[in-house]
Amino acid sequence: MQAEFPMGSLGCLLQQNIYSHGKSLLSDFYEFELGRDMGNYCSFAGSGNKKAPSPPHTLEELLYEVGVKDDISAATVDQVIGSSPWANKFRLYLKSRNLSGDETILRFLVLIQPLKSCANFNNNHAQILGHSKIHHGLTESDRKRLFMDIFDTFLSEDSEDVLPLSNQALWGDLLATSNAIKAGLPVSMESIIEIIQVRKDPGVWDEGIEPTYMRFLKQAPPPTLTACILSIL
């Protein structure tokens, strides 16, 4: 039922009062002074569900958040890292400390992400591959391309950025797969899993980049006011 207002000046007065009251409520909701109120508002938002941006808590989470696509290559991996805020901050941290070996490992870990996801999807190896949220397959041509790109860039004896791989038996198997691909043979899922095992080689992970990332987390700056504002938008 729609309320009917009295005719005449009294009806007009009531309508004006209701309109003014509603406008006042909207003004109170939408308007606040940035300098005076934003600090309290950010504190309120930070104490609730929304939090200001913070770095991923683990190296696996960092790699997952990069969001690597299947068409990545050794030629574009630096661009992909640069487009991810925290991965780029970590890379700058490595550069500032002349940790070129860890920079190489970071590039390798980002480049191999599609193969890691592919193996997880096809063989359900979540227990050894880490994050289980990405599930998709790769075409045969993409598997071959990525395998050769990774091997030639980070594992070949002719590469300038060879990984500190400690498992020479594993390297021998990867070399054999590389030669088989060059001969036109398909790459098996077992070979994909073998190259993914390079990620957790002690020289690459436990004694390589992972401790460095933990040190990076300890010195990561707290969120700025700008980050706080962005987190609530």
C-alpha positions in Angstrom: 0.0 0.0 0.0 1.4 3.4 -0.9 1.2 6.1 1.7 -0.7 9.2 0.7 0.4 12.6 2.0 -2.1 15.3 2.9 -2.7 17.9 0.2 -1.4 21.4 0.5 1.6 22.9 2.3 1.6 20.3 5.1 2.1 17.5 2.5 4.9 19.4 0.8 6.6 20.0 4.1 6.5 16.3 5.0 7.9 15.3 1.6 10.8 17.8 2.0 11.6 16.5 5.5 11.7 12.8 4.3 13.9 13.8 1.3 16.3 15.8 3.4 16.6 12.9 5.9 17.3 10.4 3.2 19.9 12.7 1.6 21.6 13.1 5.0 21.9 9.4 5.5 23.5 8.9 2.0 25.9 11.7 2.7 26.9 10.2 6.0 27.5 6.8 4.2 29.5 8.0 1.2 31.4 11.1 2.4 34.3 11.1 4.8 37.5 13.1 5.1 40.5 11.2 3.8 43.1 12.7 6.2 40.9 12.3 9.3 39.0 9.1 8.7 41.1 6.9 6.4 43.4 5.8 9.2 40.5 4.5 11.3 38.8 3.0 8.3 41.9 1.1 7.3 42.3 -0.1 10.9 38.7 -1.3 10.8 39.2 -3.1 7.4 42.4 -4.6 8.6 40.7 -6.0 11.7 38.0 -7.6 9.6 38.0 -10.0 6.7 39.9 -7.8 4.3 43.6 -7.5 4.8 46.3 -5.3 3.2 48.4 -7.0 0.6 51.2 -9.2 2.1 53.8 -11.5 0.4 52.9 -15.2 -0.1 53.9 -17.2 2.9 55.8 -19.9 1.1 57.8 -20.1 -2.2 55.1 -22.5 -3.6 52.4 -19.9 -2.9 54.5 -17.3 -4.7 54.9 -19.5 -7.8 51.2 -20.3 -7.8 50.3 -16.6 -7.6 52.4 -15.8 -10.7 49.6 -17.4 -12.8 51.9 -18.8 -15.5 50.2 -19.5 -18.8 51.0 -22.4 -21.1 52.6 -20.2 -23.8 55.5 -19.1 -21.5 59.0 -19.5 -22.9 62.6 -18.8 -21.8 62.3 -15.6 -23.9 59.2 -14.3 -22.0 59.8 -15.7 -18.4 61.4 -12.4 -17.2 58.3 -10.5 -18.4 56.0 -12.9 -16.6 58.0 -12.5 -13.4 57.9 -8.7 -13.8 54.1 -8.7 -14.2 53.7 -10.4 -10.8 54.2 -7.8 -8.0 55.7 -10.1 -5.3 57.7 -12.3 -7.7 59.2 -9.1 -9.1 59.9 -7.7 -5.6 61.7 -11.0 -4.8 63.7 -10.8 -8.0 64.8 -7.3 -7.2 65.8 -8.5 -3.7 68.0 -11.2 -5.4 69.5 -8.6 -7.8 70.3 -6.2 -5.0 72.3 -8.9 -3.3 74.0 -10.3 -6.4 72.3 -13.7 -5.9 72.5 -14.6 -9.6 72.2 -18.3 -8.9 68.9 -17.8 -7.1 67.7 -15.6 -10.0 68.4 -18.5 -12.3 66.5 -20.8 -10.1 63.5 -18.4 -9.9 63.3 -18.2 -13.7 63.5 -22.0 -13.9 60.7 -22.5 -11.3 58.4 -20.1 -13.1 59.1 -21.6 -16.5 58.4 -25.1 -15.4 55.0 -24.3 -13.8 52.9 -25.5 -16.7 54.6 -28.8 -16.8 54.1 -29.2 -13.0 50.4 -28.5 -13.4 50.2 -30.9 -16.4 51.7 -33.7 -14.4 49.5 -33.0 -11.5 46.4 -33.1 -13.8 47.4 -36.3 -15.6 48.9 -38.4 -12.8 47.5 -37.0 -9.5 51.0 -36.4 -8.0 49.8 -33.6 -5.7 51.8 -35.0 -2.8 55.1 -34.4 -4.6 54.2 -31.5 -6.8 53.0 -29.0 -4.2 50.0 -26.9 -4.9 46.9 -28.8 -6.2 44.6 -25.9 -7.2 45.7 -25.7 -10.9 44.4 -28.6 -13.0 44.9 -28.6 -16.7 46.5 -30.6 -19.5 49.1 -29.6 -22.1 49.3 -30.5 -25.8 52.0 -32.8 -26.9 53.7 -30.0 -28.8 53.6 -27.8 -25.7 55.1 -30.5 -23.6 58.0 -31.0 -26.1 58.6 -27.3 -26.4 58.7 -26.6 -22.7 60.8 -29.6 -22.0 63.4 -28.6 -24.6 63.3 -24.9 -23.5 63.9 -25.8 -19.9 66.6 -28.4 -20.7 68.5 -26.1 -23.1 68.2 -23.0 -20.8 69.0 -24.5 -17.4 70.4 -28.1 -17.7 72.4 -28.2 -20.9 76.2 -28.2 -20.6 76.2 -25.4 -23.2 74.0 -23.2 -21.1 75.2 -20.0 -19.4 72.7 -20.5 -16.6 73.0 -24.1 -15.5 71.2 -25.1 -12.4 73.1 -26.5 -9.4 71.6 -30.0 -9.9 73.2 -32.6 -7.5 71.5 -35.7 -9.0 73.6 -36.7 -12.0 71.6 -39.8 -12.6 68.5 -37.7 -13.1 70.4 -35.4 -15.4 71.4 -38.4 -17.5 67.8 -39.4 -17.9 66.8 -35.9 -18.9 69.6 -35.7 -21.5 68.3 -39.0 -23.0 64.8 -37.6 -23.2 66.2 -34.4 -24.8 67.9 -36.5 -27.5 64.7 -38.5 -28.0 62.6 -35.4 -28.6 65.2 -34.1 -31.1 64.8 -37.4 -32.9 61.0 -36.8 -33.2 59.9 -39.2 -30.4 57.0 -38.2 -28.1 57.8 -37.1 -24.5 56.3 -39.5 -21.9 54.6 -38.4 -18.7 57.4 -40.2 -16.8 59.9 -37.9 -18.4 57.8 -34.8 -17.5 57.7 -36.0 -13.9 61.5 -36.5 -14.0 62.2 -32.9 -15.1 59.8 -31.7 -12.4 61.9 -33.5 -9.8 64.6 -31.0 -10.5 62.5 -28.4 -8.6 63.1 -30.2 -5.3 66.7 -31.1 -5.9 68.6 -30.0 -2.7 70.8 -27.7 -4.7 67.8 -26.0 -6.2 65.3 -25.9 -3.4 66.3 -26.8 0.2 69.8 -25.5 -0.1 69.1 -23.1 -2.8 66.3 -20.6 -3.2 63.9 -21.6 -0.5 66.0 -20.3 2.4 66.6 -17.1 0.5 62.9 -16.6 0.1 62.4 -17.1 3.9 65.0 -14.3 4.5 63.1 -12.1 2.0 59.9 -12.6 3.9 61.5 -11.4 7.1 62.6 -8.1 5.6 59.5 -7.5 3.4 58.1 -4.0 4.3 54.7 -3.6 6.0 51.8 -2.6 3.8 51.7 1.2 2.9 48.7 3.5 3.2 48.2 3.1 -0.6 48.2 -0.7 -0.3 45.7 -0.4 2.6 43.4 1.8 0.4 43.7 -0.6 -2.5 42.9 -3.5 -0.3 39.5 -2.1 0.6 38.4 -0.9 -2.8 
